[in-house]
Each structure stands twice: as structure tokens, then as C-alpha cells.
Amino acid sequence: MHRPFIFICGLFIAGICMGNFIHIPFFYIWIAAVIFLIFAARTEKTRRFLFLFGIAVILTGAAYITDAAKIAPGDIASISTGRPEKILLKGFVASDPAEDTTHYGQGVLKFISDAQNVKRGDEWYEVGGLVEVTIYEPREAIHYGDTIALEGEIDRPSSARNPGGFDRADYLAGKGVYSIFRSGEQDAAIILKRGAGNPFIRFAYCIKKKIKKSIVNFCKGDDASLLSAMLLGERDTLSWRLKDLFIKTGSMHILAISGLHVGFIAALFLFLFRAIHIPRKIALIITIITLWFYVPIAGGRVSVLRAVIMFTILIVGYLLERDRDIYNTLGIAATLILICWPRQAFAAGFQLSFLAVLSIVYLGPRIKGSIYSLLGIKADPRPKRRSGHTKKTIDIAAKSISASIAVWFGLAPLVAFHFNIVTPVAIWSNLFVIPMAFGIVSSGFFMVLFGPLSNIAGSLFGSLAHYLIAALTSGIGILSKMPVAYMRGIKIDIVVLSVYYLMLFVILNRNRLKLSLSRALLMGLVIVNIFIYKGIFFPQVTDEMVITLLDVGHGDSIFIEFPGGGNMLIDGGFGSADGDGRGRYDLLPFLWSRGVSRVDAILMTHPDRDHMGGLLPVIENFDVGTIFDNGLKGRGKTFESYLRLIDSRSIEHRVVKRGDRIEGFDDVQIEILHPSKSSLANRELSNNDNSVIMRFEFGEFEMLFCADIGKHGLGYLFARKETIQADLIKMSHHGSYLDGAVGVLIDVARPEIAVISGPSVGRGRLPSRETLAILDLKGIRYYNTGDAGAVTIKTDGKRCSINGMIQTERKEVSIDGLSG
């Protein structure tokens, strides 16, 4: 077989996918794999051998993912009950501790610990396994290799709590971590032993600290953050606005250490070694060793590991004078990584990293040939009148353009599948970004190398990096504003993704398949049209109203999709004046995952930061129809930013009060019940008591949104008891007891189901235990976003179903025959 490792890798991945979706006991899969392998070894016919061996590889992949999904009996995660529990943990610091800061300015230290013992109550237990440790306001320096003891809470990592949100549990599971541990500032860590661990890794982390020190010494602000991202893979200190520019231009890959960076580093080391006349073969061997040191320095990312494995294989082949094949090398690297971490097959980083290289080597030459054909130049141009320099320039330009186009065509649908964005401008931005990135990495490399020896040299290279970074950020800022630079809210499912790559394969292999280009394109157009017109053949249900209460912690954010089209966003959760907060990290990903490109109406119930702040990034990133609020002025810069954004984007801004109706949504009546003119005139009422309260009617279904209204504001509502009855109620102020008024609210509204937008029960002051007791006493089923994650309510006007994002005992609730 010409390229056996591509064959093995493909089948191994197929087995991993099969094992992930078809749950068969590990023992039976291994037995089956061994049996097929024995039969393969005993056969003499090539085709039969390949068939039997292929099945054995598939079953081996299934066995690996099945084994990886199990938590070992002695793993620290096995002691977790699924609720936070206080324990004493003794463990080994297995990663380089990373410093961070919370939204509230609290210092945080995070690292992976290899657990050794835990104490529950008065007893010690011997355990194993990895746990992610977070220490708030650490009092003592902690380093890789330390053995520590600390008190705190153990828990399981959370899955995605909102549609489109980040699944931390799945991310950590890909690293073999199934539990998290938090130690508060009052729980001091005790260092039991220092200086243990792998000396190779410990030395690499020591080098990393020196690199960080040099970056801080010679660069400031965004320059230091960008260099830390490009040299060390540390992006936490980068501003979200700068990250957003790179995302919009499809150049985020230069901020995540990847094969590109490894190539830069390898080239710089080889240049340095050759400059001091080290023989080529010795220089290559030293470069390999240096790159393996770079793997832990860059955080052990899959893209770095892939690039270093491939570089090592290619160089070893060169040194041994053996034939080298990039496809085989790619297959070996992928197989080795998946043997160690099989869940990486489902990780976006793994998929994008390998597909990027495959696109360059598979699509690139074909696109380059097409460019030469369009220019009327032969693949190996040798015109007499053209100088050698001209030929080389044309060839470099053609390779660069073809590689950029190849990567975009290869990755665009996969990026849309994972991140709901398509960036056509990336084809051109990468032609600018990659050379600039090489200049910045080179400047940073020499700054780190020579800075400790000479402040003048360090300052010189630091200044060069500063000007290059300024040029880069200005350039991508201009590119991000180009027409159709990027499109967000793109929804691609697995079927469309598969069809795209199948079409691409057919078109590129039309000669082998004995298809003309016109036939291949015709097949593609037919398939595309099937998907375009699938709504005719498979009509979509459009007669439902979908209401999603997002989990935004202590805050409100509710998105409503109306049956006849159109949508409304009520509040956005917590956020700050610069747009950072729940809106950016929870609300925007949710809207993009739903394929939303326009928000028809935004209603801000009152100008508190836990309701208003998260709206700022929505207003900034979406086409917004109309914004409604109660007209009250908020305090601080967040409210000023809210008004400034509305004005700068020329959005219609309307004030609503009791008696108003919001029109324009078919079959749904939206009535404003509060505030009234008299309540707004009462200066003693708080913002909460003047919250906008709404009642929705859709067929026989009625829902009441109570925002943060308090005891005094409810007095204005109780005067009109007949208007606040509802089948489903969104409880006021995150489940607050309201000084006993919550019982009266329930009696007047007479709901069958209640939903609460608040923290997890028992994790804070809200939701109030008294409120939950009243709901239980009155037999009202309830959901709390802090426990259930995002709560989705679907109704056709007669029936109503409610689902929590996270599995809970109340996950499936249906109500039939709702009455008004």
C-alpha cells in the first residue's frame, strides 16, 4: 500500500466515531478486534488481509474511545456526587500554573493536579486521576512539580449551559480530566514538597518563565499580550476587541500556537545555527530537540504536537536518507495523538489543525495549477525573456495565493460548523497576516534571545515588534470593515458539512471517477439545490413560539422566536461598559448558533447591569429593529454606552408603559402591564420596582415576565388582578421572596409552571428557599436556570413543552389543554 498510515488513521478515526455513538462494552470490542487481527495475520490474500485488518483497526479505535469514556474506580472524579463537596486534597502539580483575574479583579491561579489523597470527614482515601484546580487569591507561589495540600470544594465540570456555549466538561475530558477543585482565598495551600516532576518539563517551564519576563520587560500592554499569545499560546490577557478583529478576518490561528508558529521557530533556529556554522545535520538534530522543549512551553497544544511530530519524522527520514511522504507523516501524527487522547477526534482544534495541512498539500497544487492556467503560464515556466528572479517571484506568489485559497476552501465549512462564522476576507488577509506574523515572531524570538544579554538589543527588537504589531492590528482593522468580510450566524449541520466535502472530493477527482468537469459541477449543483429547496420536500414546523431563558447567572436574558417569524430579546445579563460580560460569552454564541443575523426587538426591563450590560455587544454586533425600555436613566458608564450605541447605530428607541402593546408579531399579543405613569412618577420606587412587566398571549397559552419587580411595584399590579393571570410565570428578581409578596403573586397569577433566572440553589442568597417552598407547597413545577441551564419553552398555543439544557429531574414537562 502506497500510503498505509492514511488508511490506518482514517479507519481508526471511523472506529472512534463508531464507539462514541454505539455503546458496546469495552471487553467485547477488544476481543473482536483481536479475533479479526488474528484472521488477518493468517490470510495470504492481499484484499482479504486489508479487509480484515481494516475491521480490526476500526474496532481498536472503538475500544480506545470506549475506554477513554470510562472513569476508573480509583479516579478522584468517582468520589464526586455531582454537587460541590468540601474535601482536603493532596496532589502533585502536573502543569504550569497560569495566573488570571476574574471580572471582579480577584486573582486566580489554575493548574492540573495529579491527585494522590483526599480527606472526606475524618478519613483519608487514596485516589488517582487528574483534577483541574482553581485557587482564588493564592498566598504562596506554586510551581510545576510541587506536592501540595489544600482545602476546597470538588465538583464535576459543567457541560454547556446554553445552546452554542462552551462545553467545559467535554474540553477537559479530552485531556483526561473529569473533576474540578476550587479553593477559596481563606483556604491556604500548604506546600509539602518542591522540585519533583519530570526534569525535562520542569526545565521547559523554567525557560517559559524567562521568556515571559523578557516580554514584560521590553513590551507593554497589547504588545506584551500579543507576543505572549504568539510565542507562548497565552491569550487570556488579550482584549476581547483585539481577538474579535482576528476572528472577523479569519486570522485567529496566529494567536493560537500552531504548525505555522512551529515552522517559524524551526526556521529561526536553523538560520541561527547555520549563521554560526553548525553543520546542517547537527543543526537539524538540535532543532528537533529544541522543538520538543517548545511543546510544553506552548501548553502542549495538539496543533504544536502535530507539527513537532511531523517535523521530527520528516527530519529523521532526511537524516536516514529514506523517502518521505507528507500524507503518511500526517497520518502517523494523527494516529499517535489519538492513541493518547482519542476524544481529540471531536475537538475543533484537532480537526482544523490536520485539515489545514491536508488542504495545503492536497488542494494547494491543484489551485496553483489553475492559477498558472489562467495566466497562460506553464507549471514550470521557462520563458527566455523572463529572469530567474521573476520566475521565483511568480512561483512564490502563486504558492502563497493557492495555499491561502486552499486553506479557506478546506476549512470554511468546518469553521462555520463549529463557530457559526464564514470569513471570505481570510483569503486575502492571510497573505498580509502571515508575513507580518513571521516578522513579529522573529522580533520576539531575538528579543527573548538577546534581551537578557543586552538591554539595547532587547529594546531594539521590542520596538521593532511594537511597530509590526501596530501595522498588523491596523491592517486587520481595515480588512474587517471590507464589504462581506465576514458573515456570522451561519448554521451548518453535519449533513451539509459531509455533502460539502463529498462534492469537493468528486470535483477534484473527476478524472479518476471518469466524470467531466461539467458533470461534476452539475452533480454539485443538484445536491446544493436539494438542500436549498429541502423546505419544500421536508416542511419545517413554523407554528410554534420558542422562548429560551438563558443561564446568565445572577441576571436575566430571554430570547423569543415568534411563530410567524421575527424575534425579541428581553435583557442581556450582566455586562460592563466596554461590552465584556455575559452578553459576549453567553448571549452572542447562542444567537449565532441559532442562525440569527437580525434582532427585531430588544426590550430592556430596567437599567441595572445584570439586565442591561449584556445587551451592549448584541446592539454592536447585530442589525437591531427597535429597542424598548421604561425611559428611566441608569447610572454609570454602562448606561452611557447603551445610549451612545443606540444613537450611533440609528436604532429606533421607544419608551413603553402600562397599556402599551408591542405589535408586529403574528398571532402573538404582547401587553405591557408595568410601569405606569404613577409608578414612574414615584421617586421612592427603585429601578427594580419600575421594571417592565409583560404578558404574552399566543392561542390558549399565556406567560408573564416579572423582571425584577419588588414588593412595592407589585402593589401597582395587584390593582388589576384580571390582567396578570398566566399559565407560566417568569419569577421576579431571580426567585426573591419579596418580603412575602411572592405568595400573593402566585395566588393572583395562578400559574401551572414557574421559571427562575438565577444562580444554582444553595450557591447564594437567591433563589430564596422560601420562594421555592411556596412553589412546592402550591404544587407548581419550576425550573431554575442555575440548576437546569438554559430553559427552552415551546408552545403551539395549545400545548407547551419545557426542557432544561442540563439533565434534571424536571427535564421533560408537558402541559396539555392550558387554560387562560
PENOR-V982187 format. One record per residue. OMEGA is omega in whole degrees, -180 to 180 (999 if undefined). BURIAL is + if it has 24 or more other C-alpha atoms within 12 Angstrom, else -. D_FIRST is the distance of its C-alpha to the first C-alpha in whole Angstrom. Layout:
BEGIN
OMEGA	BURIAL	D_FIRST
OMEGA	BURIAL	D_FIRST
END
This chain:
BEGIN
-173	-	0
-179	-	4
-173	-	6
-174	-	6
172	+	9
177	+	10
-179	+	9
-178	+	11
-180	+	14
179	+	14
179	+	15
177	+	17
177	+	19
178	+	19
178	+	21
179	+	23
180	+	24
-179	+	25
180	+	27
-175	+	29
178	-	30
-173	-	30
177	-	32
180	-	31
-176	-	33
-175	+	30
-177	-	31
179	-	30
-180	+	26
179	+	26
179	-	27
-180	+	24
180	+	21
-180	-	22
180	-	23
179	+	19
178	+	18
179	-	20
179	-	19
-178	+	15
-176	-	16
-178	-	18
-179	-	16
-179	-	15
-173	-	14
-177	-	10
179	-	11
178	-	14
-179	-	12
180	+	10
-178	-	13
179	+	15
178	+	13
178	+	13
179	+	17
179	+	17
178	+	16
-180	+	18
177	+	21
176	+	20
178	+	21
179	+	24
-179	+	25
-178	+	25
178	+	27
179	+	29
-179	+	30
-178	+	30
-178	+	33
173	+	35
-177	-	38
-178	-	39
-178	-	42
-180	-	43
-179	+	42
180	+	45
-178	+	44
179	+	45
-178	+	48
-179	+	49
-176	-	51
174	-	49
180	-	53
-178	+	54
-178	+	55
177	+	57
171	+	55
-175	+	56
171	+	52
-177	+	51
-178	+	48
180	+	46
-171	+	45
178	+	41
178	+	41
-178	+	43
-178	+	46
179	+	46
179	+	50
178	+	50
178	-	53
178	-	54
-177	-	56
176	-	59
-178	-	59
180	-	58
-177	-	56
175	+	53
-179	+	50
176	+	47
175	+	44
179	+	42
171	+	44
-173	+	42
179	+	45
-179	+	47
171	+	50
177	+	52
176	+	56
-175	-	57
-179	-	61
-175	-	62
175	-	59
178	-	56
175	-	52
-178	-	49
175	+	46
178	+	43
-178	+	40
178	+	40
176	+	43
-176	+	44
174	+	47
178	+	50
178	+	53
-180	+	56
-180	+	58
-177	+	57
-176	-	59
180	-	57
179	-	54
-176	+	51
174	+	48
178	+	45
178	+	45
169	+	49
-172	+	50
171	+	52
180	+	54
-179	+	55
179	+	57
-177	+	56
175	+	54
-178	+	51
173	+	49
177	+	46
-176	+	44
169	+	45
178	+	43
-177	+	43
177	+	47
175	+	47
-179	+	44
-177	+	42
-179	+	43
-180	+	41
-176	-	40
-179	-	41
-180	+	40
179	+	36
-179	+	36
179	+	37
177	+	35
177	+	32
-179	+	33
-180	+	34
-175	+	38
179	+	40
178	+	44
-178	+	46
180	+	49
178	+	52
-178	+	55
-177	+	58
-180	-	60
-178	-	62
-177	+	60
175	+	60
179	+	56
179	+	57
-179	+	55
-178	-	55
178	-	53
169	-	51
177	-	49
177	-	46
-179	+	42
-178	-	40
177	-	41
-179	-	38
-180	+	38
178	+	42
179	+	42
179	+	40
176	+	42
177	-	45
-180	+	43
179	+	43
179	+	47
177	-	48
179	+	46
179	+	47
179	-	51
179	+	50
-180	+	49
-178	+	52
-172	+	54
179	+	53
-179	+	53
172	+	54
-178	-	54
178	+	51
-180	+	50
-180	+	49
-179	+	48
178	+	45
177	+	44
178	+	44
-173	+	41
180	+	39
-173	+	39
-179	+	40
-179	+	38
-175	+	42
-173	+	43
-177	-	46
178	+	49
177	+	47
-178	-	50
179	-	48
178	-	50
176	+	48
-177	+	45
178	+	45
-180	+	45
178	+	42
-177	+	41
-179	+	43
178	+	41
-178	+	37
179	+	37
-177	+	38
-180	+	34
176	+	36
177	+	38
-177	+	36
-176	+	34
178	+	30
178	+	28
-180	+	30
177	+	33
176	+	31
177	+	30
-177	+	33
179	+	34
-179	+	32
-180	+	33
178	+	37
179	+	36
176	+	34
-179	-	37
-178	-	40
179	-	38
179	-	38
179	-	42
170	-	43
171	-	41
-179	-	39
-173	-	36
-175	-	33
179	-	30
178	-	33
179	+	33
179	+	30
179	+	30
180	-	33
177	+	32
-180	+	29
180	-	32
-180	+	34
177	+	31
171	+	31
-177	+	35
-178	+	34
177	+	32
178	+	35
-179	+	38
175	+	36
178	+	36
-177	+	33
-177	+	31
-179	+	28
178	+	27
-180	+	29
178	+	27
-177	+	23
-179	+	25
177	+	26
-179	+	22
179	+	20
-179	+	23
-179	+	23
-178	+	19
-179	+	19
177	+	23
176	-	22
178	-	19
-178	-	21
180	-	24
180	-	22
177	-	21
177	-	17
-179	-	15
180	-	15
-175	-	13
-180	+	15
177	+	13
180	+	11
178	+	15
179	+	16
178	+	14
-179	+	15
-179	+	18
-179	+	19
180	+	17
-179	+	20
-178	+	23
175	+	22
180	+	22
-176	-	25
-175	+	27
-179	+	25
177	+	28
179	+	27
-178	+	24
-178	+	28
-179	+	29
-178	+	30
179	+	29
-177	+	26
-177	+	25
-178	+	27
-177	+	26
-180	+	22
178	+	22
179	+	25
180	+	22
179	+	19
-179	+	22
-175	+	23
-177	+	20
-178	+	19
-173	+	22
-179	+	24
180	+	23
179	+	24
177	+	27
177	+	28
178	+	27
178	-	30
178	+	32
180	+	32
179	-	33
-179	-	36
-179	-	37
-179	-	37
176	-	35
-179	-	32
178	-	29
-171	-	30
179	-	34
-180	-	36
-176	-	39
-175	-	42
-175	-	44
-179	-	42
178	-	42
179	-	39
180	-	40
179	-	40
-178	-	37
179	-	35
179	-	38
-178	+	36
179	+	33
180	-	33
-179	-	35
179	+	32
-179	+	30
-179	+	32
-178	+	33
179	+	29
-180	+	28
178	+	31
-179	+	31
-180	+	27
-179	+	28
180	+	31
-179	+	29
-173	+	26
-172	+	28
-179	+	32
179	+	31
176	+	30
178	+	33
180	+	35
-176	+	34
-169	+	34
175	+	37
177	+	39
174	+	39
-175	+	38
178	+	38
-179	+	38
-179	+	40
179	+	37
-178	+	36
-177	+	39
-179	+	39
176	+	36
177	+	37
-172	+	40
-174	+	39
175	+	36
178	-	38
179	+	41
178	+	39
178	+	38
-179	+	42
179	+	43
179	+	40
179	+	41
179	+	45
179	+	44
-178	+	42
176	+	45
180	+	48
-177	+	46
-174	+	46
-179	-	49
179	+	51
-179	-	52
-177	-	53
177	-	55
-180	-	57
180	-	57
180	-	53
180	+	52
-179	+	55
-180	-	54
176	+	50
178	+	51
178	+	53
178	+	50
-180	+	48
-177	+	51
178	-	51
178	+	48
178	+	48
178	-	51
-180	-	49
-178	+	46
176	+	48
-179	-	50
-179	+	47
174	+	45
178	+	49
-179	-	49
-178	+	46
-179	+	46
178	-	49
178	-	48
-180	-	48
177	-	45
-180	+	44
177	+	42
-179	+	43
-179	+	43
179	+	43
179	+	40
176	+	39
178	+	35
-174	-	34
-180	-	31
179	-	31
179	+	32
-180	+	29
-180	-	26
180	+	28
-177	+	28
175	+	24
178	-	23
-179	+	26
179	+	24
-179	+	21
-178	+	22
-177	+	25
-179	+	22
-176	-	19
-180	-	22
178	-	21
-180	-	18
179	-	20
177	-	23
173	-	25
180	-	28
-179	-	29
179	-	32
179	-	31
179	+	28
179	-	31
177	-	33
179	+	31
-180	+	31
178	-	35
-180	-	35
179	-	33
-180	-	35
177	-	38
-180	-	38
179	-	37
-176	-	40
-179	-	42
178	-	41
178	-	45
-177	-	46
180	-	44
-175	-	44
177	-	47
178	-	47
-178	-	50
-176	-	52
179	-	56
168	+	55
-178	+	56
-179	+	54
-180	+	55
173	+	53
-177	+	55
175	+	53
180	+	53
180	+	54
177	+	56
-178	+	60
179	+	60
169	+	60
-173	+	57
180	+	57
-176	+	55
175	+	56
-172	+	54
-174	+	57
-179	+	56
-175	-	57
-178	-	55
-178	+	56
179	+	56
175	+	58
177	+	58
179	+	60
-175	+	60
-178	+	57
-175	+	58
176	+	58
-178	+	58
-175	+	59
-179	+	61
177	+	58
179	+	56
178	+	54
-174	+	54
-180	+	53
-177	+	53
-171	+	50
180	+	48
-173	+	49
-179	+	50
178	+	48
178	+	45
-178	+	46
179	+	48
180	+	44
177	+	42
-180	+	45
-178	+	44
175	+	48
179	+	49
174	+	53
-173	+	55
-179	+	58
172	+	60
176	+	61
175	+	63
-174	+	64
177	+	67
-170	+	68
170	+	68
-172	+	67
-180	+	63
175	+	62
-174	+	62
-169	+	62
-178	+	60
179	+	57
-174	+	58
178	+	58
177	+	54
179	+	54
-177	+	57
-171	+	55
-176	+	52
169	+	52
-175	+	55
-180	+	58
-177	+	60
176	+	63
179	+	64
171	+	67
-176	+	69
176	+	72
179	+	73
-180	+	74
176	+	73
-180	+	71
172	-	71
-174	-	69
-179	-	66
179	+	64
177	+	67
178	-	67
178	+	64
-180	+	64
-178	+	66
179	-	65
179	+	62
-179	+	64
-176	-	66
-179	-	63
176	-	61
-180	-	64
177	+	63
-175	-	66
-177	+	68
176	-	70
-180	+	72
178	+	73
-177	+	75
180	+	77
178	-	77
174	+	74
176	+	72
-174	+	68
172	-	67
-180	-	65
-172	+	62
172	-	63
-179	-	64
177	+	64
-180	+	68
-178	+	68
176	+	71
-179	+	72
-175	+	74
8	+	75
176	+	76
178	+	79
-178	-	82
179	-	84
178	+	81
179	+	80
-179	-	83
-176	-	84
179	-	83
178	-	83
179	+	80
174	+	76
180	+	73
-176	+	72
176	+	75
176	+	75
176	+	71
178	+	70
-176	+	70
175	+	69
-179	+	69
173	+	66
176	+	67
-174	+	64
179	+	65
-177	+	67
179	+	65
179	+	66
-177	+	65
177	+	67
-173	+	66
178	+	68
-178	+	66
-175	+	68
-179	+	72
-175	+	74
-176	+	77
179	+	80
179	+	77
178	+	77
178	+	81
179	+	81
-175	+	78
178	+	80
-180	-	83
-172	-	81
-174	-	80
-175	-	79
-174	+	76
175	+	74
-177	+	73
176	+	69
-177	+	67
-177	+	64
170	+	66
-172	+	64
-178	+	66
169	+	68
172	+	67
177	+	64
179	+	66
-180	+	69
177	+	72
180	+	74
178	-	77
-177	-	77
-179	+	77
178	+	74
179	+	75
179	+	77
180	+	75
-179	+	73
-178	+	76
-177	+	77
179	+	73
180	+	72
172	+	69
-180	+	66
177	+	63
174	+	63
-177	+	61
175	+	61
-176	+	59
-179	+	60
178	+	58
-180	+	57
178	+	60
-179	-	61
-180	-	60
-178	-	63
-179	-	66
-4	+	65
-177	+	64
178	+	68
179	-	68
179	-	71
180	+	69
179	+	67
178	-	69
179	+	71
178	+	68
-178	-	68
-177	-	71
177	-	71
-179	-	68
176	+	66
-179	+	63
174	+	61
172	+	58
-175	+	58
179	+	55
179	+	55
-176	+	54
-171	+	52
179	+	50
180	+	51
-179	+	53
-180	+	52
178	+	55
179	+	54
174	+	57
-180	+	58
179	+	62
178	+	62
-177	+	60
175	+	58
-177	+	55
-180	+	54
173	+	51
-180	+	51
-180	+	47
-178	+	47
176	-	48
-179	-	51
180	-	54
-170	+	55
-178	+	52
179	-	52
177	+	56
179	-	57
178	+	61
175	-	62
179	-	65
180	+	66
-179	-	70
999	+	71
END
